[in-house]
Amino acid sequence: MITVTGATGNVGRELVRVLDAAGEAVTAVSRGAVRGETGDVVRDLPAGVRHVQADLTAPDDLRPALDGADALFLLAVGDHPQDLLDAAKAGGVRRVVLVSSLGVATRPDSYRHPAAFEAALRGSGLDWTVLRSGGLNSNALAWAESIRTDRVASAPFGDVGLPTVDPADVAEVAAAALLRPGHAGAVYELTGPAPTTPRDRAAAIGAVLGEPVRFVEQTPEQARDQMRAFMPEPVVAGTLAILGEPLPAERRVSPDVRRVLGRAPRPFAEWATRSAAAFR
């Protein structure tokens, strides 16, 4: 059995679907309830997938989801990575795939939190694989309401390009690391196939909708105020630095998606096409 944390998120939802299609027994973990009003239907999860509601910031909550599992897909959430890994080992887990951040390598002072998870995992005695993801294409869902209502997308640094990655590609790399040998001890950097700018991404969504989406460039201060609502201050600073003045390593298109999956990463336009309903 494979336990998937963040199972209703952009990566986790895709991973559950891939693992279920491969015939794997899956326990899907989410912080919120996903059962319908009747209690009989689990929304966003394939039929037959077991769901456990748990909060990763409270490691004891996760124990029921780990009993009988031999592998774990783990988000870097909470302040107790060692406790989470101890609970995993006690439940029988032997292999962990951790979603971390490219910022661990490029901005270590700002991304100490995922770095702490990586360090704990390396010292855990478990087989491990680390996925250092760049920015996700699904971050564009932050525009969903403004595009639906006004056909407007706002972001800072409108003409700075980064190779954002499709969450489905992150999920498929995670599935490969969970299901196939040869990935233990690997650190994969996951990016898209080419840099795109926020202005490019807004235009791509407009092309899918068949209507132009007007791009409005925010000031860094406006973006900082928005980010503070859901990010700690060091991550806000690191994120704005990446968005505004990316280092060469942050602009680089990594070969790792192709190396693991045997194909090129999906372009942003493909994600926008699949996600069009969110913007209509």
DODO-586247 format. One record per residue (C-alpha): residue in one letter; residue number from 1; x, y, z. Coordinates in Angstrom, 1 decimal, m for minus. Each point is the difference from the previous one (the first is absolute). Example, Ala and Ser with C-alpha at 12.3 -4.5 7.8 and 13.67 -1.06 7.14 Angstrom:
// DODO-586247
@code a, pos 1, u 12.3, v m4.5, w 7.8 $
@code s, pos 2, u 1.4, v 3.4, w m0.7 $
This chain:
// DODO-586247
@code m, pos 1, u 0.0, v 0.0, w 0.0 $
@code i, pos 2, u 1.1, v 3.6, w m0.8 $
@code t, pos 3, u m1.0, v 2.9, w 2.2 $
@code v, pos 4, u m0.3, v 3.3, w m1.8 $
@code t, pos 5, u m0.1, v 3.2, w 2.1 $
@code g, pos 6, u m1.5, v 3.2, w m1.5 $
@code a, pos 7, u m2.2, v m2.4, w m2.0 $
@code t, pos 8, u m2.5, v 2.7, w m1.1 $
@code g, pos 9, u 2.7, v 2.5, w m1.0 $
@code n, pos 10, u 1.2, v 0.7, w m3.5 $
@code v, pos 11, u 2.8, v m2.6, w 0.1 $
@code g, pos 12, u m1.6, v m2.5, w 2.4 $
@code r, pos 13, u m3.3, v m0.3, w m1.9 $
@code e, pos 14, u 1.9, v m0.9, w m3.2 $
@code l, pos 15, u 2.2, v m2.4, w 1.9 $
@code v, pos 16, u m2.9, v m1.9, w 1.6 $
@code r, pos 17, u m1.6, v m0.3, w m3.5 $
@code v, pos 18, u 3.2, v m1.4, w m1.5 $
@code l, pos 19, u 0.7, v m2.5, w 2.8 $
@code d, pos 20, u m3.6, v m1.1, w 0.0 $
@code a, pos 21, u 0.1, v m0.5, w m3.8 $
@code a, pos 22, u 3.1, v m2.1, w 0.5 $
@code g, pos 23, u m1.9, v m2.3, w 2.3 $
@code e, pos 24, u 1.6, v 1.1, w 3.3 $
@code a, pos 25, u m1.8, v 0.1, w 3.3 $
@code v, pos 26, u 0.0, v 3.6, w 1.0 $
@code t, pos 27, u m0.8, v 1.9, w 3.3 $
@code a, pos 28, u m0.7, v 3.6, w m0.8 $
@code v, pos 29, u 0.7, v 2.5, w 2.8 $
@code s, pos 30, u m1.4, v 3.5, w 0.0 $
@code r, pos 31, u m0.4, v 2.7, w 2.7 $
@code g, pos 32, u m3.6, v 0.6, w m0.9 $
@code a, pos 33, u m2.9, v m2.4, w m0.3 $
@code v, pos 34, u m0.8, v m1.1, w m3.6 $
@code r, pos 35, u m3.1, v m2.1, w 0.5 $
@code g, pos 36, u m3.2, v 1.2, w m1.5 $
@code e, pos 37, u m3.1, v 0.9, w 2.0 $
@code t, pos 38, u m1.3, v m3.6, w 0.0 $
@code g, pos 39, u 3.4, v m1.3, w 1.3 $
@code d, pos 40, u 0.0, v m2.5, w m2.9 $
@code v, pos 41, u 2.0, v 1.8, w m2.7 $
@code v, pos 42, u 3.5, v 1.3, w 0.2 $
@code r, pos 43, u 0.5, v 3.0, w m2.2 $
@code d, pos 44, u 3.1, v 0.3, w m2.1 $
@code l, pos 45, u 1.2, v m3.5, w 0.9 $
@code p, pos 46, u m0.5, v m3.2, w m2.1 $
@code a, pos 47, u m2.5, v m2.5, w 1.2 $
@code g, pos 48, u 1.6, v m2.4, w 2.4 $
@code v, pos 49, u 2.7, v 2.3, w 1.2 $
@code r, pos 50, u 0.1, v 0.1, w 3.8 $
@code h, pos 51, u m0.1, v 3.5, w 1.5 $
@code v, pos 52, u 1.4, v 1.1, w 3.4 $
@code q, pos 53, u m0.4, v 3.5, w 1.3 $
@code a, pos 54, u 3.2, v 1.1, w 1.7 $
@code d, pos 55, u 2.1, v 3.1, w 0.7 $
@code l, pos 56, u 3.7, v m0.3, w m0.8 $
@code t, pos 57, u 0.7, v 2.6, w 2.7 $
@code a, pos 58, u m1.1, v m2.6, w 2.6 $
@code p, pos 59, u 2.0, v m3.1, w m0.9 $
@code d, pos 60, u m2.1, v m2.3, w 2.2 $
@code d, pos 61, u m3.0, v 0.8, w m2.3 $
@code l, pos 62, u 1.8, v m1.8, w m2.8 $
@code r, pos 63, u 0.6, v m3.3, w 1.7 $
@code p, pos 64, u m3.4, v m1.6, w m1.1 $
@code a, pos 65, u 0.9, v 0.8, w m3.6 $
@code l, pos 66, u 3.4, v m1.7, w 0.3 $
@code d, pos 67, u m1.0, v m3.3, w 1.5 $
@code g, pos 68, u 0.8, v m2.7, w m2.6 $
@code a, pos 69, u 1.6, v 2.5, w m2.5 $
@code d, pos 70, u 3.3, v m0.9, w m1.6 $
@code a, pos 71, u 0.5, v 3.4, w m1.8 $
@code l, pos 72, u m0.8, v 3.6, w 0.8 $
@code f, pos 73, u m0.4, v 3.1, w m2.2 $
@code l, pos 74, u 0.8, v 2.9, w 2.4 $
@code l, pos 75, u m0.4, v 3.7, w m0.1 $
@code a, pos 76, u 2.4, v 2.3, w 1.9 $
@code v, pos 77, u m2.8, v 1.2, w 2.3 $
@code g, pos 78, u 0.3, v 0.6, w 3.8 $
@code d, pos 79, u 2.9, v 0.5, w 2.3 $
@code h, pos 80, u 0.6, v m3.6, w 1.0 $
@code p, pos 81, u 1.6, v m2.0, w m2.9 $
@code q, pos 82, u 1.7, v m2.4, w 2.3 $
@code d, pos 83, u m3.3, v m0.8, w 1.8 $
@code l, pos 84, u m1.7, v m0.6, w m3.4 $
@code l, pos 85, u 2.7, v m2.3, w m1.1 $
@code d, pos 86, u 0.0, v m1.9, w 3.3 $
@code a, pos 87, u m3.7, v m0.5, w m0.4 $
@code a, pos 88, u 0.5, v m1.3, w m3.6 $
@code k, pos 89, u 2.7, v m2.5, w 1.1 $
@code a, pos 90, u m2.3, v m1.2, w 2.8 $
@code g, pos 91, u m2.8, v m0.6, w m2.5 $
@code g, pos 92, u 2.3, v m2.1, w m2.2 $
@code v, pos 93, u 1.0, v 2.6, w m2.6 $
@code r, pos 94, u 3.3, v m0.8, w m1.7 $
@code r, pos 95, u 0.1, v 2.5, w m2.9 $
@code v, pos 96, u m0.8, v 3.8, w 0.1 $
@code v, pos 97, u m0.3, v 2.4, w m2.9 $
@code l, pos 98, u 0.2, v 3.6, w 1.3 $
@code v, pos 99, u m1.2, v 3.1, w m1.9 $
@code s, pos 100, u 2.5, v 2.8, w 0.8 $
@code s, pos 101, u 0.9, v 3.2, w m1.8 $
@code l, pos 102, u 2.7, v 1.0, w m2.5 $
@code g, pos 103, u 0.6, v 2.9, w 2.4 $
@code v, pos 104, u 1.8, v m2.4, w 2.4 $
@code a, pos 105, u 2.9, v 0.0, w m2.5 $
@code t, pos 106, u m0.3, v 3.6, w m1.3 $
@code r, pos 107, u m1.2, v 2.0, w 3.1 $
@code p, pos 108, u 1.0, v m2.1, w 3.1 $
@code d, pos 109, u m0.5, v 2.9, w 2.4 $
@code s, pos 110, u m3.6, v 0.4, w m1.1 $
@code y, pos 111, u m0.9, v m3.6, w m0.4 $
@code r, pos 112, u 1.2, v m1.5, w 3.3 $
@code h, pos 113, u m3.3, v m1.7, w 0.7 $
@code p, pos 114, u 0.0, v m2.4, w m3.0 $
@code a, pos 115, u 3.8, v m0.4, w 0.6 $
@code a, pos 116, u m0.7, v m1.3, w 3.5 $
@code f, pos 117, u m2.4, v m2.6, w m1.4 $
@code e, pos 118, u 2.7, v m1.1, w m2.5 $
@code a, pos 119, u 2.6, v m0.3, w 2.7 $
@code a, pos 120, u m2.3, v m2.0, w 2.3 $
@code l, pos 121, u m0.9, v m2.3, w m2.9 $
@code r, pos 122, u 3.6, v m0.7, w m0.9 $
@code g, pos 123, u 0.7, v m1.0, w 3.6 $
@code s, pos 124, u m3.1, v m2.1, w 0.4 $
@code g, pos 125, u 1.4, v m3.3, w m1.2 $
@code l, pos 126, u m2.9, v m0.2, w m2.5 $
@code d, pos 127, u 0.3, v m0.2, w m3.8 $
@code w, pos 128, u m0.6, v 3.5, w m1.2 $
@code t, pos 129, u m0.4, v 2.1, w m3.1 $
@code v, pos 130, u m0.2, v 3.8, w 0.0 $
@code l, pos 131, u m2.0, v 2.0, w m2.6 $
@code r, pos 132, u 1.2, v 3.6, w m0.1 $
@code s, pos 133, u m2.8, v 1.6, w m1.8 $
@code g, pos 134, u 0.1, v 3.4, w m1.7 $
@code g, pos 135, u m3.1, v 2.2, w 0.0 $
@code l, pos 136, u m3.1, v m1.9, w m1.0 $
@code n, pos 137, u m2.2, v 0.9, w m3.0 $
@code s, pos 138, u m2.9, v m0.3, w 2.3 $
@code n, pos 139, u 1.1, v 3.1, w 1.9 $
@code a, pos 140, u m1.9, v 1.8, w m2.8 $
@code l, pos 141, u m3.2, v m1.2, w 1.7 $
@code a, pos 142, u 0.6, v 3.1, w 2.3 $
@code w, pos 143, u m1.4, v 1.9, w m3.1 $
@code a, pos 144, u m3.1, v m2.1, w m0.3 $
@code e, pos 145, u m2.5, v 2.4, w 1.6 $
@code s, pos 146, u 1.4, v 3.2, w m1.7 $
@code i, pos 147, u 0.1, v m1.7, w m3.4 $
@code r, pos 148, u m3.5, v m1.4, w 0.4 $
@code t, pos 149, u m1.5, v 3.3, w 1.1 $
@code d, pos 150, u 2.2, v 2.6, w m1.8 $
@code r, pos 151, u 2.3, v m1.8, w m2.4 $
@code v, pos 152, u 2.9, v 1.5, w 1.9 $
@code a, pos 153, u 3.2, v m1.7, w 1.4 $
@code s, pos 154, u 2.3, v 1.8, w 2.3 $
@code a, pos 155, u 3.6, v m0.9, w 1.0 $
@code p, pos 156, u 3.4, v 1.7, w 0.6 $
@code f, pos 157, u 2.9, v m0.1, w m2.4 $
@code g, pos 158, u m2.2, v m0.7, w m3.0 $
@code d, pos 159, u 2.8, v m0.5, w m2.5 $
@code v, pos 160, u 2.3, v m2.2, w 2.1 $
@code g, pos 161, u m0.1, v m3.6, w m1.2 $
@code l, pos 162, u 0.2, v m3.2, w 2.1 $
@code p, pos 163, u m0.4, v m3.6, w m1.1 $
@code t, pos 164, u m3.1, v m0.8, w 2.1 $
@code v, pos 165, u m1.0, v m3.7, w 0.2 $
@code d, pos 166, u m3.3, v m1.8, w m0.5 $
@code p, pos 167, u m1.1, v m1.6, w 3.2 $
@code a, pos 168, u m1.0, v m3.1, w m2.0 $
@code d, pos 169, u 3.7, v m0.4, w m0.9 $
@code v, pos 170, u 1.0, v 0.3, w 3.6 $
@code a, pos 171, u m2.6, v m2.7, w 0.8 $
@code e, pos 172, u 1.3, v m2.4, w m2.7 $
@code v, pos 173, u 3.6, v 0.4, w 1.1 $
@code a, pos 174, u m1.2, v m0.7, w 3.6 $
@code a, pos 175, u m1.9, v m3.1, w m1.2 $
@code a, pos 176, u 3.1, v m1.3, w m1.8 $
@code a, pos 177, u 2.1, v 0.5, w 3.2 $
@code l, pos 178, u m2.6, v m1.8, w 2.1 $
@code l, pos 179, u m0.7, v m2.9, w m2.4 $
@code r, pos 180, u 3.3, v m0.7, w m1.8 $
@code p, pos 181, u 3.5, v m0.9, w 1.2 $
@code g, pos 182, u 3.0, v 2.2, w m0.7 $
@code h, pos 183, u m1.1, v 3.3, w 1.7 $
@code a, pos 184, u 1.3, v m0.5, w 3.5 $
@code g, pos 185, u 2.3, v 2.9, w 1.1 $
@code a, pos 186, u m0.9, v 2.1, w m3.1 $
@code v, pos 187, u m0.7, v 3.7, w 0.1 $
@code y, pos 188, u m2.0, v 1.1, w m3.0 $
@code e, pos 189, u m0.4, v 3.7, w m1.1 $
@code l, pos 190, u m3.4, v 0.3, w m1.7 $
@code t, pos 191, u m0.7, v 2.8, w m2.5 $
@code g, pos 192, u m2.1, v 0.6, w m3.1 $
@code p, pos 193, u 1.4, v m0.2, w m3.5 $
@code a, pos 194, u 0.7, v 3.8, w m0.4 $
@code p, pos 195, u m0.1, v 3.2, w 1.9 $
@code t, pos 196, u m3.3, v 1.9, w m0.2 $
@code t, pos 197, u m0.8, v 3.4, w 1.4 $
@code p, pos 198, u m3.1, v 1.0, w 2.0 $
@code r, pos 199, u m1.1, v 1.9, w m3.0 $
@code d, pos 200, u 0.5, v m3.1, w m2.2 $
@code r, pos 201, u m2.1, v m2.1, w 2.4 $
@code a, pos 202, u m2.8, v 2.5, w 0.1 $
@code a, pos 203, u m0.1, v 0.0, w m3.8 $
@code a, pos 204, u 0.0, v m3.8, w m0.2 $
@code i, pos 205, u m3.0, v m0.1, w 2.3 $
@code g, pos 206, u m1.7, v 2.6, w m2.2 $
@code a, pos 207, u 0.7, v m2.1, w m3.1 $
@code v, pos 208, u m1.7, v m3.0, w 1.6 $
@code l, pos 209, u m3.0, v 2.1, w 0.9 $
@code g, pos 210, u m0.2, v 1.6, w m3.4 $
@code e, pos 211, u 0.0, v 3.5, w 1.7 $
@code p, pos 212, u 2.9, v 2.2, w 0.9 $
@code v, pos 213, u 1.2, v 0.1, w 3.6 $
@code r, pos 214, u 1.4, v 3.4, w 0.9 $
@code f, pos 215, u 3.2, v m0.1, w 2.0 $
@code v, pos 216, u 0.5, v 2.5, w 2.8 $
@code e, pos 217, u 3.5, v 0.2, w 1.5 $
@code q, pos 218, u 0.1, v 0.3, w 3.8 $
@code t, pos 219, u 2.7, v 1.8, w 1.9 $
@code p, pos 220, u 2.2, v m2.2, w 2.1 $
@code e, pos 221, u m1.6, v 1.6, w 3.1 $
@code q, pos 222, u m3.5, v m1.0, w m1.2 $
@code a, pos 223, u 1.1, v m3.5, w m0.6 $
@code r, pos 224, u 1.8, v m0.2, w 3.4 $
@code d, pos 225, u m3.2, v 1.0, w 1.8 $
@code q, pos 226, u m2.0, v m2.7, w m1.8 $
@code m, pos 227, u 2.6, v m2.7, w 0.7 $
@code r, pos 228, u 0.3, v 0.8, w 3.7 $
@code a, pos 229, u m3.6, v m1.3, w 0.4 $
@code f, pos 230, u 1.2, v m3.6, w m0.7 $
@code m, pos 231, u 3.8, v m0.1, w 0.1 $
@code p, pos 232, u 2.5, v 0.6, w 2.8 $
@code e, pos 233, u 2.1, v 3.1, w m0.5 $
@code p, pos 234, u 3.3, v m1.7, w m0.9 $
@code v, pos 235, u m1.8, v m2.0, w m2.8 $
@code v, pos 236, u m1.7, v 3.2, w m1.2 $
@code a, pos 237, u 3.4, v 1.7, w m0.3 $
@code g, pos 238, u 1.5, v m3.1, w m1.8 $
@code t, pos 239, u m3.0, v m0.3, w m2.3 $
@code l, pos 240, u 0.1, v 3.6, w m1.1 $
@code a, pos 241, u 3.7, v m0.2, w m0.6 $
@code i, pos 242, u m0.5, v m3.1, w m2.2 $
@code l, pos 243, u m2.9, v 1.7, w m1.9 $
@code g, pos 244, u 1.8, v 3.3, w m0.5 $
@code e, pos 245, u 3.7, v m0.8, w m0.2 $
@code p, pos 246, u 0.3, v m3.8, w m0.7 $
@code l, pos 247, u 3.4, v m1.6, w 0.2 $
@code p, pos 248, u 1.3, v m1.9, w m3.0 $
@code a, pos 249, u m0.9, v m3.3, w 1.9 $
@code e, pos 250, u m3.6, v 1.2, w 0.4 $
@code r, pos 251, u m0.3, v 0.8, w m3.7 $
@code r, pos 252, u 1.5, v m3.3, w m1.0 $
@code v, pos 253, u m2.1, v m2.6, w m1.7 $
@code s, pos 254, u 0.7, v m3.3, w 1.9 $
@code p, pos 255, u 0.4, v m3.2, w m2.0 $
@code d, pos 256, u m1.4, v m2.1, w 3.0 $
@code v, pos 257, u m3.7, v m0.3, w m1.2 $
@code r, pos 258, u 1.2, v m1.4, w m3.3 $
@code r, pos 259, u 2.6, v m2.1, w 1.8 $
@code v, pos 260, u m2.6, v m1.7, w 2.2 $
@code l, pos 261, u m3.0, v m0.1, w m2.3 $
@code g, pos 262, u 1.6, v m0.3, w m3.4 $
@code r, pos 263, u m1.8, v 3.0, w m1.5 $
@code a, pos 264, u 0.2, v 3.8, w 0.1 $
@code p, pos 265, u m1.9, v 1.8, w 2.8 $
@code r, pos 266, u m3.4, v 1.3, w m0.9 $
@code p, pos 267, u m0.2, v 3.7, w m1.1 $
@code f, pos 268, u m2.0, v 2.6, w 1.9 $
@code a, pos 269, u m2.6, v 0.2, w m2.8 $
@code e, pos 270, u m0.8, v m3.7, w 0.6 $
@code w, pos 271, u m0.7, v 0.6, w 3.6 $
@code a, pos 272, u m2.1, v 3.1, w m0.9 $
@code t, pos 273, u m2.1, v m2.1, w m2.4 $
@code r, pos 274, u m0.7, v m2.7, w 2.7 $
@code s, pos 275, u m0.8, v 2.7, w 2.6 $
@code a, pos 276, u m2.2, v 2.2, w m2.2 $
@code a, pos 277, u m3.1, v m0.6, w 2.1 $
@code a, pos 278, u 1.5, v 1.8, w 3.0 $
@code f, pos 279, u 0.3, v 3.2, w m2.1 $
@code r, pos 280, u m3.4, v 0.0, w m1.8 $
